[in-house]
């Protein structure tokens, strides 16, 4: 061990390397693993060692019963190399080295000799001359590597009395020493692993790795193999001390969290202690509590009531952006009387806001209240430093679980998935994962590689991303990684491998599962509408005679009702009578309509628009989820109107005339912590206007975003208590971000190969995700929000539209609608064409994802028919 530098990510030891290797290559999983270049490198080094020892099994004879060590080290920017070391008990086994010293050629063509620090080094070309293998004997140790300075480093550390080698840096991994046998042992450094991941991700994963590094996690692991699993088991250490946890009683099974773990989850950590005091067994040494916050929590009766109702169960979920600076995190808790504990936290949040309810930020989504607790690292202060990364906490409920998110978006994502049954508890693919890992361990970590691999591709460094993509069949064959840490301080790691060939580019010929004929050409739809009776989905279309038809999810006609005009807005739903029954709201050029589920007009509807004016956009707002609705309308000239649900115009909007011209997108409402409510309008002349609810400008005369805007905008939340941003792109191809203080925070010109290149921002179905679209003369490029290429394709015609559907990483569909040929092309989250044959379409698309059935449902209109398609995953 004296020749192993301390920066080793791991050191693997065995006393039977050839036997171990032969056992490995005979395992079924080797069919997948042997394609990885790292293992090919090890194989190449072993074959070369065999060649210089005379072949004919001499290597096995020489190495049997002697300590063999293989260590992995960083060797430069984004690069790593292996160092092999073999410690012989008797120097007589170096006869081949002695022969080399007497006759350097020794029948080995191209062998060269040089000296380093008084030690003879031998070098020879391998892999057809592409690389050089360096080896030497130092006392009783044979050292070799394809990276020469690793051999030189080994000599330097072995000779030095001052430099600390790996063993001296991690003495606990060798005390007591695990008896060495043919199975071998993997001595693993958390600090080294953090450096490996940081190199692979160009440093962006540092927030995720901070706890791993600062808690100085390490472990001795013994590998084992089965047909479809690689396992590692051994002792776990924190800062050199055993990870033993002193806790009495049986650990809960954690299954109760399945209904609220979103299928978006890439990484799930479960803490399953019998009591809340169990968290004291796993303090996070990297966290430094703030005394004022700690004191305020100790003194609050509401917080103490909250803590007294908590057990030892908690689940932390990281979603698809886990490598970003502020990854979305959700902490799930299952306290006694969840509603009461929610109110405990709400009262404390009000206390933090100086008991001023106007300062307590609240938002509403999917019928659920979300409030913000403005306390830095609130969960970490309660849970012994665990659950960091919460600059603010956004709190809501789903079922009998408490949700604490570090961003508003993360909470909204979960509420949406909970409502749509897109969770582990409802998923055929995921429902057994928690049950299979019910092994009594108080700490369990689960990584879903279906979610993790696309994240790795998007966030890996330029030198590593091609590697992950080139060997995609290998990396995609890993299914789940499960890590269990037991109270005895032992750890078990299981890596499941799918031995089948992954379908990297699966295309299907989609056929309709059902169709409904209306006898007249359809001019609008389909729009998915929630059925308030059973939460199923109904579909609304309109024909050329202006008849509106509502069709149930089973294809039955609910009503047909004629109106004098074409629908020009989105379809909104309201609870007008505040009784849980939902009605439809939409606009024609001249009226705002509201119909009940049976096609009857609500009292006082339709609401006529102003004479000689035309409605261009309609949005429906419910500021405080109290069902006091507001209709936010823009006319074709860009003037803004705000109606109450009885049709009366409100003060400041009769209309609000600002002379900015027609809008490029539907006007909206946004509520920002500390800054209040914003009424938002983006205009084709490139101007952004921000008003308060009374119609008064909050940024003077508006903000100029460019010479023209002809697309949508999106809202992006910012971390670290910074205000959210409005994001869009102008007609010149300049991406523009403006925060809600009215400050331009980002401008970036995208590549504009031609003057008539078109740029668009396309929101997903819930306006929580988006993509950039660049339309050139004969090519279409789709880019992710970070401006990285998603995919590109040839443009099918001169008249195309786009739609984007996002149900979490791995479940995204981008639709290209060819309005000239009436075709639709569907692309998945990897930018690959889904449908071998285009779908016929004359209007629009509606797509939903079912986590329980693991399939998409697609509805489309073509001619006079409404079609349904099923897309299995």
C-alpha positions in Angstrom: 0.0 0.0 0.0 3.0 2.3 0.3 3.0 2.7 -3.5 -0.7 3.8 -3.8 -1.1 7.7 -3.8 -3.8 9.1 -1.5 -6.0 10.4 -4.4 -7.1 6.9 -5.3 -10.9 6.7 -5.9 -10.8 3.1 -4.9 -8.3 0.3 -4.3 -9.2 -3.2 -5.2 -7.3 -6.0 -3.5 -7.3 -9.8 -4.0 -4.8 -12.6 -3.6 -6.1 -14.4 -6.7 -6.4 -11.8 -9.5 -6.3 -14.2 -12.4 -8.9 -16.5 -10.8 -11.0 -13.5 -9.9 -10.8 -12.2 -13.5 -11.7 -15.6 -14.9 -14.7 -15.8 -12.6 -15.8 -12.3 -13.7 -15.6 -12.9 -17.4 -17.7 -16.1 -17.0 -20.6 -14.1 -15.4 -23.7 -13.3 -17.6 -23.2 -9.6 -16.7 -19.8 -9.7 -18.4 -21.7 -9.6 -21.8 -22.6 -6.0 -20.9 -19.5 -4.9 -18.8 -16.8 -6.0 -21.2 -17.7 -3.2 -23.6 -16.6 -0.5 -21.1 -13.2 0.9 -22.0 -12.1 1.0 -18.3 -12.5 -2.8 -18.0 -10.9 -3.3 -21.4 -7.9 -1.3 -20.1 -7.6 -3.6 -17.0 -7.9 -6.6 -19.3 -5.2 -5.2 -21.6 -2.8 -4.7 -18.6 -3.4 -8.2 -17.3 -2.8 -9.7 -20.8 0.4 -7.7 -21.0 1.6 -8.9 -17.6 0.9 -12.4 -18.7 3.0 -11.8 -21.8 6.1 -10.5 -20.0 6.0 -13.4 -17.5 6.2 -16.0 -20.3 2.5 -16.7 -20.9 1.5 -20.5 -20.4 -0.2 -19.7 -17.2 2.9 -18.2 -15.6 0.9 -15.1 -14.5 -1.5 -17.2 -12.5 1.3 -19.1 -11.0 3.2 -16.0 -10.1 0.3 -14.1 -8.6 -1.5 -16.9 -6.8 -1.5 -16.2 -3.0 0.1 -12.8 -3.3 -1.5 -9.4 -2.8 -2.8 -7.8 -6.0 -3.9 -4.2 -6.0 -5.7 -2.2 -8.7 -6.3 1.5 -8.0 -8.0 4.2 -10.0 -6.5 7.8 -10.0 -7.2 11.1 -11.7 -4.5 11.8 -14.3 -5.7 15.1 -15.8 -8.7 17.1 -16.8 -11.5 14.6 -17.2 -9.1 11.7 -17.4 -8.4 8.7 -15.0 -5.9 5.9 -15.0 -5.3 2.5 -13.3 -2.3 1.6 -11.3 -1.5 -2.1 -10.8 0.6 -3.3 -7.8 1.6 -6.8 -6.9 3.3 -7.5 -3.6 5.3 -10.7 -3.6 6.2 -12.6 -0.4 9.4 -14.0 -2.0 11.5 -12.1 -4.4 12.4 -15.3 -6.4 9.2 -14.6 -8.3 11.0 -11.7 -10.0 13.1 -14.0 -12.2 11.5 -12.4 -15.3 12.6 -9.0 -14.0 16.1 -10.2 -13.4 16.2 -11.5 -17.0 15.0 -8.1 -18.2 17.8 -6.5 -16.3 20.4 -8.9 -17.8 18.9 -8.7 -21.3 16.5 -5.8 -21.8 15.1 -7.1 -25.1 14.3 -10.6 -23.6 12.4 -11.3 -26.8 10.0 -8.4 -26.2 10.1 -6.2 -29.3 10.3 -2.4 -28.6 11.1 -2.7 -24.9 12.8 0.5 -23.5 14.5 1.1 -20.2 14.9 4.4 -18.3 15.5 5.5 -14.7 13.4 7.4 -12.3 14.7 8.4 -8.9 17.3 5.5 -9.1 14.7 2.9 -10.1 14.7 1.2 -13.5 11.5 1.6 -15.4 10.5 -0.5 -18.5 8.3 0.8 -21.2 6.7 -1.0 -24.2 4.1 -0.1 -26.8 0.7 -1.9 -26.5 -2.5 -1.8 -28.5 -0.7 -1.8 -31.8 1.6 1.0 -30.7 -1.2 3.3 -29.6 -0.3 3.4 -25.9 2.7 2.8 -23.7 2.7 0.5 -20.7 5.2 1.3 -17.9 6.2 -1.2 -15.3 9.0 -1.6 -12.7 10.0 -3.5 -9.6 10.4 -1.6 -6.4 11.6 -3.8 -3.6 9.1 -6.7 -3.5 6.4 -4.9 -5.5 5.7 -5.0 -9.2 4.1 -1.8 -10.4 2.5 -1.1 -13.8 0.3 1.3 -15.6 -0.6 2.8 -19.0 0.0 6.2 -17.3 3.7 6.5 -16.6 3.5 9.2 -14.0 1.3 6.9 -11.8 4.2 4.5 -11.6 6.5 7.4 -10.8 4.1 8.7 -8.2 4.0 5.2 -6.6 7.8 5.2 -6.3 7.8 8.8 -4.9 5.2 7.9 -2.2 7.0 4.6 -1.3 10.3 6.5 -0.8 9.0 9.5 1.1 8.8 9.6 4.8 6.7 12.8 4.7 4.1 12.1 2.0 1.0 10.2 3.3 -0.1 7.3 1.0 -3.6 6.0 0.7 -3.3 3.6 3.7 -2.0 6.4 5.9 -4.7 8.7 4.7 -7.5 6.2 5.4 -6.1 4.0 8.2 -9.6 3.0 9.3 -10.0 1.1 6.1 -7.2 -1.2 7.2 -8.0 -1.5 11.0 -9.0 -4.3 11.3 -7.9 -5.6 8.0 -10.5 -7.7 6.2 -8.8 -11.1 5.6 -7.9 -11.2 1.9 -9.3 -14.0 -0.2 -10.2 -14.7 -3.8 -13.4 -12.6 -3.6 -11.2 -9.5 -2.9 -12.1 -6.2 -1.3 -12.8 -2.7 -2.6 -11.5 0.1 -0.4 -13.6 3.1 -1.4 -12.9 6.8 -0.7 -15.9 9.1 -0.8 -13.6 12.1 -1.4 -12.1 10.4 -4.4 -15.5 9.4 -5.8 -16.6 13.1 -5.4 -13.6 14.2 -7.5 -14.5 11.6 -10.2 -18.1 12.8 -10.5 -17.0 16.4 -10.4 -14.6 15.7 -13.4 -17.4 13.9 -15.3 -19.8 16.8 -14.8 -17.4 19.8 -15.1 -18.0 20.7 -11.5 -21.7 21.4 -11.7 -22.4 18.4 -9.3 -20.5 20.0 -6.4 -23.7 20.9 -4.4 -24.7 17.3 -4.6 -21.3 16.1 -3.6 -20.5 18.5 -0.8 -22.0 16.3 1.9 -20.2 13.2 0.6 -16.9 15.0 0.7 -17.2 16.9 3.9 -18.5 14.0 5.9 -15.5 12.0 4.7 -17.5 8.9 3.8 -15.6 5.7 3.0 -16.2 2.0 2.9 -14.6 -1.5 2.6 -16.8 -3.5 0.1 -16.6 -7.1 -1.0 -18.0 -7.5 -4.6 -20.2 -10.4 -5.7 -22.0 -11.3 -8.8 -25.2 -13.1 -9.8 -26.9 -13.5 -13.2 -28.4 -10.0 -13.3 -26.9 -8.2 -10.3 -23.6 -6.8 -9.1 -23.5 -6.5 -5.3 -21.1 -4.9 -2.8 -21.3 -5.4 0.9 -19.0 -4.3 3.8 -18.3 -1.7 6.5 -19.3 1.9 6.2 -17.4 4.8 7.8 -18.0 8.6 8.5 -14.9 10.6 9.2 -13.0 7.5 10.0 -15.6 6.2 12.5 -17.9 3.2 12.0 -21.4 4.1 10.8 -23.0 2.1 13.5 -26.4 3.6 14.6 -27.7 3.0 18.1 -31.5 2.7 17.7 -34.0 0.4 19.3 -37.0 -1.2 17.6 -37.7 -2.2 14.1 -37.4 0.2 11.2 -40.6 1.1 9.4 -40.9 -0.3 5.9 -41.3 3.0 4.1 -44.0 1.7 1.8 -46.5 4.5 2.9 -44.4 7.0 0.8 -45.0 5.2 -2.5 -48.2 7.2 -3.4 -46.3 10.5 -3.2 -43.0 9.6 -4.8 -43.2 11.0 -8.3 -42.2 9.0 -11.3 -39.9 12.0 -12.1 -37.7 10.9 -9.2 -34.1 10.1 -10.2 -32.8 9.7 -6.7 -34.7 8.7 -3.5 -33.3 8.6 0.0 -35.4 7.1 2.8 -34.7 7.5 6.5 -36.7 4.8 8.4 -36.1 5.1 12.1 -38.4 3.9 14.8 -38.5 7.4 16.3 -37.5 10.9 15.4 -34.4 10.6 17.7 -32.9 8.3 15.1 -31.8 11.3 13.1 -29.3 12.2 15.9 -27.4 9.0 14.8 -26.6 10.5 11.3 -25.6 14.1 11.8 -24.4 16.0 8.7 -21.0 17.3 9.6 -21.0 19.6 6.6 -23.9 21.7 8.0 -23.4 24.6 10.4 -26.7 25.7 12.0 -27.4 29.4 12.4 -27.8 30.2 16.1 -30.7 32.7 15.6 -32.7 30.2 13.5 -32.0 27.4 15.9 -33.1 29.5 18.8 -36.3 30.6 17.0 -37.2 27.0 16.3 -36.5 26.0 19.9 -38.7 28.8 21.2 -41.7 28.2 18.9 -44.5 26.1 20.4 -45.8 25.4 16.9 -42.5 23.9 15.8 -42.2 21.9 19.0 -45.8 20.5 18.5 -44.7 19.7 14.9 -41.6 17.8 16.0 -43.5 15.9 18.7 -45.8 14.5 16.0 -43.0 13.4 13.7 -41.8 9.8 13.7 -38.5 8.6 12.3 -39.7 8.3 8.7 -38.7 10.8 6.0 -38.1 10.5 2.2 -36.0 12.9 0.1 -36.6 13.0 -3.6 -34.4 14.6 -6.2 -35.8 15.1 -9.7 -34.4 15.4 -13.1 -32.2 18.5 -12.5 -30.2 17.0 -9.7 -26.9 18.1 -11.1 -27.9 21.7 -11.4 -26.8 24.4 -8.9 -30.2 24.3 -7.2 -31.7 20.9 -7.9 -35.4 20.4 -7.2 -35.8 18.6 -3.9 -38.8 17.3 -2.2 -38.9 16.2 1.5 -41.8 14.0 2.2 -43.0 13.5 5.8 -45.7 11.3 7.3 -46.6 12.9 10.7 -49.5 12.2 13.0 -52.5 14.4 12.0 -51.0 15.8 8.8 -53.5 18.6 8.5 -52.8 19.9 12.0 -49.0 19.7 11.5 -49.4 21.6 8.2 -51.2 24.4 10.2 -48.4 24.3 12.8 -45.9 25.2 10.1 -48.3 27.7 8.5 -48.6 29.5 11.8 -44.8 29.6 12.3 -44.5 31.0 8.7 -46.9 33.7 9.6 -44.8 34.4 12.8 -41.7 34.7 10.6 -43.7 37.2 8.5 -44.2 39.4 11.6 -47.8 38.1 11.8 -48.7 40.1 8.6 -50.7 37.8 6.4 -50.1 40.0 3.4 -46.4 39.1 3.7 -47.0 35.4 3.8 -46.6 34.1 0.3 -49.3 31.7 -0.8 -49.9 30.0 -4.1 -52.5 27.6 -5.3 -52.1 24.7 -7.7 -54.3 21.7 -8.6 -56.7 22.9 -5.9 -54.0 22.7 -3.2 -52.6 25.5 -1.1 -48.8 26.1 -1.1 -47.2 28.5 1.4 -43.6 29.7 1.7 -41.6 29.4 4.9 -38.8 32.0 4.5 -36.3 30.3 6.8 -32.9 29.4 5.4 -32.2 25.6 5.5 -35.4 25.0 7.6 -35.3 21.1 7.3 -31.6 20.9 8.1 -32.1 22.8 11.3 -34.7 20.3 12.4 -33.0 17.1 11.2 -29.5 17.3 12.5 -28.1 18.9 9.3 -29.8 16.5 6.9 -31.8 17.7 4.0 -29.8 20.8 3.0 -30.4 22.8 -0.1 -33.5 24.6 1.0 -32.9 28.4 0.8 -36.6 28.7 1.2 -39.3 26.0 1.9 -42.5 25.6 0.0 -45.0 23.5 1.9 -48.2 21.7 0.9 -50.0 18.4 1.4 -50.8 15.4 -0.7 -53.1 12.9 0.9 -51.8 12.3 4.4 -48.3 13.3 3.6 -46.6 16.7 4.2 -44.6 18.1 1.2 -41.7 20.4 1.7 -40.0 21.6 -1.5 -37.0 23.8 -2.1 -38.8 25.5 -5.0 -42.4 26.2 -6.0 -41.9 24.3 -9.2 -40.9 21.1 -7.4 -44.0 21.2 -5.3 -46.2 21.9 -8.3 -44.7 19.0 -10.2 -45.5 16.6 -7.3 -49.0 17.9 -6.9 -49.6 17.4 -10.6 -48.2 13.9 -10.5 -50.1 13.0 -7.4 -53.3 14.1 -9.0 -52.6 12.2 -12.3 -51.5 9.0 -10.5 -48.0 9.5 -12.0 -46.4 8.1 -8.8 -44.5 5.0 -7.7 -47.6 3.7 -5.9 -49.6 3.7 -9.1 -46.9 2.6 -11.5 -46.6 -1.0 -12.6 -42.9 -0.5 -13.2 -42.1 1.0 -9.8 -44.6 -0.2 -7.3 -42.5 -3.1 -6.1 -39.2 -1.2 -5.7 -39.8 -0.2 -2.1 -41.2 -3.6 -1.2 -38.2 -5.4 -2.6 -35.8 -3.3 -0.6 -37.7 -3.7 2.7 -34.7 -5.2 4.5 -34.7 -3.5 7.8 -32.1 -0.9 6.9 -32.8 2.5 8.5 -31.2 4.4 5.6 -31.9 3.4 2.0 -30.9 5.1 -1.3 -32.5 4.3 -4.6 -31.3 5.5 -8.0 -33.5 5.1 -11.1 -31.2 4.8 -14.0 -34.0 5.4 -16.5 -34.2 8.9 -15.1 -30.5 9.3 -14.2 -28.9 8.3 -17.5 -30.5 11.2 -19.5 -29.5 13.6 -16.8 -25.9 12.3 -17.0 -25.9 12.8 -20.8 -27.1 16.4 -20.5 -24.8 17.4 -17.6 -21.6 15.5 -18.3 -18.5 17.4 -19.4 -17.6 17.6 -23.1 -14.9 14.9 -22.7 -17.3 12.5 -20.9 -20.6 13.0 -22.7 -19.4 11.3 -25.9 -18.3 8.3 -23.8 -21.7 7.9 -22.1 -23.4 8.2 -25.5 -21.1 5.9 -27.4 -21.6 3.1 -24.8 -25.3 3.9 -24.3 -26.3 0.2 -24.6 -24.1 -0.6 -21.6 -25.1 2.3 -19.4 -28.8 2.0 -20.2 -28.7 -1.7 -19.2 -28.3 -0.6 -15.6 -31.8 -0.5 -14.1 -31.7 0.4 -10.4 -29.0 1.0 -7.8 -30.1 0.3 -4.3 -27.9 1.2 -1.3 -28.9 0.0 2.2 -27.1 1.2 5.3 -27.8 -1.0 8.4 -27.7 0.1 12.0 -24.6 -2.2 12.5 -22.7 0.2 10.3 -22.6 -2.2 7.3 -23.6 -1.2 3.8 -25.1 -3.2 0.9 -25.1 -1.9 -2.7 -27.0 -3.7 -5.4 -26.8 -2.8 -9.1 -29.5 -4.5 -11.2 -28.6 -5.1 -14.9 -30.9 -5.9 -17.8 -29.2 -8.4 -20.0 -31.5 -7.8 -22.9 -30.7 -5.4 -25.7 -32.2 -1.9 -24.9 -34.4 -0.5 -27.7 -32.5 2.7 -28.3 -34.6 3.9 -31.1 -38.0 2.1 -31.0 -40.4 3.2 -33.7 -44.0 2.2 -33.9 -46.8 2.3 -36.4 -49.6 3.8 -34.4 -53.2 2.7 -35.1 -56.2 4.3 -33.6 -57.9 2.5 -30.7 -61.2 4.5 -31.1 -62.7 7.2 -33.3 -65.9 9.4 -33.1 -67.5 10.9 -36.2 -69.3 14.2 -36.2 -70.4 14.5 -39.8 -69.0 18.0 -40.1 -65.4 19.2 -40.5 -63.9 19.9 -37.1 -62.2 23.3 -36.7 -61.2 23.3 -33.1 -59.8 20.8 -30.6 -59.3 18.3 -29.1 -59.1 19.9 -25.6 -58.9 17.7 -22.6 -61.4 18.6 -19.9 -61.6 17.2 -16.4 -64.8 15.4 -15.5 -65.5 16.5 -11.9 -67.5 13.3 -11.2 -64.7 10.8 -11.5 -61.6 12.8 -12.5 -61.6 11.1 -16.0 -61.0 13.3 -19.1 -63.7 14.5 -21.5 -62.8 16.1 -24.8 -64.2 19.2 -26.4 -64.2 19.9 -30.2 -66.0 22.4 -32.4 -67.3 21.8 -36.0 -67.5 24.2 -39.0 -71.2 25.0 -38.1 -69.9 26.2 -34.7 -71.4 23.3 -32.8 -69.5 22.5 -29.6 -69.3 18.8 -28.8 -68.3 17.4 -25.4 -67.2 13.7 -25.6 -66.6 11.5 -22.6 -63.4 9.5 -22.3 -65.3 6.4 -23.4 -66.4 8.1 -26.6 -70.0 9.0 -25.7 -71.4 12.3 -26.6 -72.2 14.4 -23.5 -73.7 17.4 -25.3 -73.7 19.3 -28.6 -74.4 23.0 -28.4 -74.2 25.6 -31.2 -72.8 29.1 -30.6 -72.5 32.0 -33.0 -68.7 32.0 -33.6 -65.5 30.1 -33.5 -63.6 29.4 -30.3 -60.4 31.5 -30.3 -59.1 30.9 -26.7 -57.9 28.1 -24.5 -60.6 26.2 -22.6 -60.6 27.0 -18.9 -62.6 25.4 -16.0 -64.2 27.2 -13.1 -66.3 26.2 -10.1 -68.8 29.0 -10.5 -71.3 27.8 -7.8 -68.5 26.8 -5.4 -69.9 23.3 -5.0 -67.2 21.2 -6.6 -68.9 21.0 -10.0 -66.9 22.5 -12.9 -67.9 24.6 -15.8 -66.2 25.5 -19.1 -65.1 29.1 -19.9 -63.8 30.2 -23.4 -64.0 33.1 -25.8 -65.0 33.8 -29.3 -64.1 37.1 -31.0 -67.2 38.8 -29.5 -68.2 36.9 -26.3 -67.0 35.2 -23.2 -68.9 31.9 -22.7 -69.5 29.7 -19.7 -71.2 26.4 -20.1 -72.0 23.7 -17.6 -71.3 20.0 -18.2 -74.6 19.6 -20.1 -74.0 22.5 -22.4 -76.2 25.0 -20.6 -75.1 28.6 -20.3 -74.4 29.9 -16.8 -76.5 32.9 -15.5 -75.5 36.1 -17.2 -73.6 34.5 -20.0 -72.4 35.0 -22.6 -70.6 38.2 -21.6 -70.5 40.5 -24.6 -67.2 42.2 -25.4 -67.0 45.9 -26.3 -68.5 47.0 -29.6 -66.1 47.3 -32.4 -63.4 45.4 -30.4 -62.3 41.8 -30.9 -61.0 39.4 -28.2 -57.6 38.1 -29.0 -56.7 36.3 -25.7 -58.6 35.1 -22.6 -57.1 33.9 -19.4 -58.9 32.9 -16.2 -57.4 33.8 -12.8 -58.1 32.8 -9.3 -55.7 34.7 -7.1 -56.3 33.1 -3.7 -58.0 29.8 -4.7 -61.3 31.2 -3.3 -63.2 30.7 -6.6 -63.6 34.5 -7.1 -62.6 34.3 -10.7 -61.2 37.1 -12.9 -61.2 37.1 -16.7 -58.0 38.7 -18.1 -58.7 39.7 -21.7 -56.6 41.3 -24.4 -58.1 42.7 -27.6 -56.6 42.6 -31.0 -55.0 46.0 -30.5 -53.3 45.0 -27.2 -55.6 46.8 -24.7 -56.2 44.8 -21.5 -59.5 44.2 -19.7 -60.2 42.5 -16.3 -63.7 41.2 -15.7 -65.2 39.6 -12.6 -67.2 36.4 -13.1 -70.4 38.4 -13.4 -69.1 40.3 -16.4 -68.3 43.6 -14.7 -65.1 45.4 -15.7 -62.9 46.2 -12.7 -61.3 49.5 -11.9 -58.1 50.2 -13.8 -59.0 47.8 -16.6 -61.9 49.6 -18.4 -59.7 49.0 -20.5 -56.1 49.5 -19.6 -54.7 51.3 -22.6 -50.9 51.4 -22.8 -50.3 51.8 -26.5 -47.9 48.8 -26.7 -49.8 47.1 -29.6 -51.1 43.6 -30.0 -49.9 40.8 -27.7 -47.8 37.9 -28.8 -49.1 35.6 -26.1 -52.0 35.2 -23.6 -51.7 37.7 -20.7 -51.0 36.2 -17.3 -50.7 36.6 -13.6 -47.6 35.7 -11.4 -47.2 36.0 -7.7 -43.6 36.6 -6.5 -42.4 36.3 -2.9 -41.6 39.7 -1.3 -42.7 41.5 -4.5 -46.4 40.7 -4.7 -48.7 40.1 -7.7 -47.9 40.9 -11.3 -50.2 41.1 -14.3 -48.1 40.3 -17.3 -48.4 41.2 -21.0 -45.8 40.7 -23.7 -46.4 42.5 -27.0 -45.4 41.9 -30.6 -43.4 45.2 -30.6 -41.0 43.6 -28.1 -42.4 45.4 -25.0 -43.0 43.7 -21.6 -45.5 45.4 -19.3 -45.9 44.5 -15.6 -48.9 45.8 -13.7 -50.3 45.4 -10.2 -53.8 44.0 -9.8 -55.2 47.6 -10.0 -53.7 48.1 -13.4 -50.8 50.4 -12.3 -47.5 49.8 -14.0 -44.8 48.3 -11.7 -41.9 49.1 -14.0 -42.6 52.5 -15.4 -43.2 52.5 -19.1 -42.4 48.8 -19.6 -39.3 46.9 -20.6 -38.1 46.5 -24.2 -37.1 42.9 -25.0 -36.1 43.5 -28.6 -37.4 44.7 -31.9 -40.2 42.2 -31.9 -41.7 39.2 -30.0 -43.8 36.7 -31.9 -43.8 33.8 -29.5 -44.7 32.7 -25.9 -42.9 33.4 -22.7 -42.1 31.2 -19.7 -41.6 31.8 -16.0 -38.4 30.4 -14.4 -38.0 30.2 -10.7 -34.6 31.3 -9.4 -32.8 29.9 -6.3 -31.0 31.6 -3.5 -33.9 34.0 -2.8 -33.5 35.7 -6.2 -36.6 36.8 -8.0 -38.1 34.6 -10.7 -37.5 35.4 -14.3 -39.7 35.9 -17.4 -37.9 34.1 -20.3 -38.6 34.6 -24.0 -36.8 35.0 -27.3 -37.1 38.0 -29.7 -37.4 37.8 -33.5 -33.7 38.3 -33.9 -32.9 35.1 -32.0 -31.8 36.8 -28.7 -32.8 34.9 -25.5 -33.9 37.5 -22.9 -34.4 37.0 -19.2 -36.1 39.7 -17.0 -36.6 39.3 -13.3 -39.7 40.6 -11.5 -37.7 43.6 -10.3 -37.7 44.7 -13.9 -34.0 43.9 -14.4 -32.5 42.3 -17.5 -30.5 39.4 -16.1 -29.5 37.6 -19.3 -29.2 38.1 -23.0 -27.7 35.6 -25.5 -27.8 35.6 -29.2 -28.5 32.2 -30.7 -27.0 31.2 -34.0 -28.9 32.9 -36.8 -27.7 31.4 -40.1 -30.3 33.3 -42.2 -32.1 36.6 -41.8 -35.5 34.8 -42.1 -34.7 32.3 -39.4 -37.6 31.9 -37.0 -37.3 31.5 -33.3 -39.9 30.3 -30.9 -40.4 29.4 -27.2 -42.8 26.4 -26.9 -44.4 25.8 -23.5 -45.5 22.3 -22.3 -49.1 21.5 -21.6 -48.9 22.9 -18.0 -46.6 25.8 -18.8 -44.0 24.4 -16.3 -41.4 23.4 -18.9 -40.4 24.6 -22.4 -38.1 24.2 -25.3 -36.6 26.6 -27.9 -37.3 26.0 -31.6 -35.2 27.4 -34.4 -36.7 27.1 -37.9 -34.3 27.6 -40.7 -34.8 27.2 -44.5 -34.7 23.4 -44.5 -34.0 22.4 -40.9 -35.7 22.5 -37.6 -33.6 22.6 -34.3 -35.2 22.0 -30.9 -33.1 23.1 -27.9 -33.5 22.6 -24.2 -34.0 25.5 -21.8 -30.2 25.6 -21.2 -29.8 26.1 -25.0 -28.3 22.7 -25.6 -29.4 20.8 -28.7 -32.4 18.5 -28.1 -32.6 17.2 -31.7 -32.9 18.4 -35.2 -34.8 17.3 -38.3 -35.6 18.3 -41.9 -38.5 20.6 -42.2 -41.4 18.6 -43.8 -43.2 21.7 -45.2 -43.4 25.5 -45.1 -46.4 25.5 -42.8 -45.6 23.8 -39.4 -46.6 24.2 -35.8 -45.2 22.7 -32.6 -46.5 21.3 -29.4 -44.5 20.0 -26.3 -45.7 17.6 -23.6 -43.6 17.0 -20.5 -44.3 14.5 -17.8 -40.8 14.5 -16.2 -37.4 13.5 -17.6 -37.7 10.5 -19.7 -41.4 11.2 -20.5 -41.4 14.0 -23.0 -42.9 14.3 -26.4 -42.3 17.0 -28.9 -44.9 17.1 -31.8 -44.2 18.7 -35.2 -47.5 19.4 -36.9 -47.3 19.7 -40.7 -50.4 21.8 -41.5 -49.8 21.6 -45.2 -49.9 17.8 -45.5 -52.0 17.2 -42.3 -49.3 15.1 -40.7 -47.9 14.9 -37.1 -44.5 13.6 -36.2 -43.7 12.7 -32.6 -40.3 12.8 -31.0 -39.4 11.3 -27.5 -37.2 12.7 -24.8 -34.1 11.5 -26.6 -35.0 13.3 -29.7 -35.9 10.1 -31.6 -38.9 9.7 -33.9 -41.6 7.6 -32.2 -44.1 7.0 -35.0 -42.7 5.2 -38.1 -45.7 6.5 -40.0 -47.0 10.1 -39.4 -50.4 10.5 -37.8 -53.1 12.3 -39.8 -54.1 15.5 -38.2 -56.0 18.6 -39.3 -56.2 20.6 -36.0 -54.4 19.9 -32.8 -53.1 17.2 -30.4 -53.8 16.3 -26.8 -51.5 13.9 -25.0 -51.6 12.5 -21.5 -49.4 10.0 -19.6 -50.6 7.3 -17.3 -48.1 6.1 -14.8 -50.3 3.2 -13.7 -50.6 1.9 -17.3 -47.1 3.1 -18.4 -48.5 4.5 -21.6 -49.5 7.7 -23.4 -53.0 8.5 -24.6 -53.1 10.7 -27.7 -56.2 12.4 -29.1 -56.3 14.2 -32.4 -58.7 15.6 -34.9 -58.7 14.8 -38.6 -61.5 15.8 -40.9 -64.8 15.2 -39.2 -63.4 12.6 -36.7 -61.9 12.5 -33.2 -59.2 9.8 -33.0 -57.7 8.1 -29.9 -54.3 6.4 -30.0 -52.4 4.5 -27.3 -48.6 4.7 -27.1 -47.1 2.0 -24.8 -43.7 2.5 -23.3 
